């Protein structure tokens, strides 16, 4: 879809975040065919537009009005959402293990901002789509507590410096990581003890575990002696001159 001047997207794009831009792009590229759903969406957009327009015109909301707190929440979201990082893309990067510690901290801060804006129970019943989006079932207390728990357990300085080993210094996440570190140390100790056995099998005292192309603990041997490798060793990769194995 063309985002340049004159395109439908460029005319309609008043979004304040990257995830908002993607949603609008999806809406335009895949329009609704249900009249009821389309009306729900239009009603919600019109309601939000009215709240924002009222704030621009310095209209003071009546604190005694039924939707007063809800309108305050919506205005807070409107003002803050442009300051958030791309939460949608960030969560995907976390899920696939591609996020850096710096990204994790930025995403958590944005999530804390999001849940803090929705700590007030909104009293919107109409429009229906907006009411469902802001409902306590969507933004449950458990979700809020989980986000705040992660934020409280992360060490901000370690996150900024990319130090994963000290990223969590307290709480259940720290305890889980400590157990993992202990297990890794145990496995490394066992592997270190097994290298003597490997040298004995191959009759080569110079053999050491190697890391090649991101794969750790490989035994790299010349193809000329590869036939002497035990059958239960697993060949991981090879070249014209060498073969790489993992021991059982």
Number of C-alpha atoms within 10 A of each C-alpha: 9 9 12 10 9 9 11 14 19 12 11 11 13 11 15 15 17 17 16 17 15 13 13 17 18 11 12 14 11 9 10 13 8 8 9 10 12 12 14 16 17 14 17 17 14 12 16 18 11 13 18 15 12 14 14 9 8 8 10 8 15 10 10 8 8 12 16 15 19 18 21 18 20 18 18 15 16 16 12 16 20 14 12 18 19 17 20 13 13 18 17 12 15 15 10 8 9 12 16 17 20 16 20 19 21 19 23 20 17 19 19 17 16 20 18 15 17 20 14 13 13 20 15 18 13 13 18 13 18 18 15 15 11 20 17 15 11 10 17 14 12 10 13 17 13 11 16 17 14 16 19 14 16 22 17 17 13 18 21 16 11 15 15 12 13 16 21 24 17 13 13 13 16 17 13 11 16 15 12 12 13 11 12 12 12 12 12 13 11 11 14 14 11 12 17 14 11 19 14 11 12 16 11 12 11 7 16 16 16 14 12 13 6 7 10 11 18 20 21 22 18 14 15 10 11 16 9 11 16 13 10 10 13 14 17 13 13 14 9 7 9 14 19 21 20 17 17 8
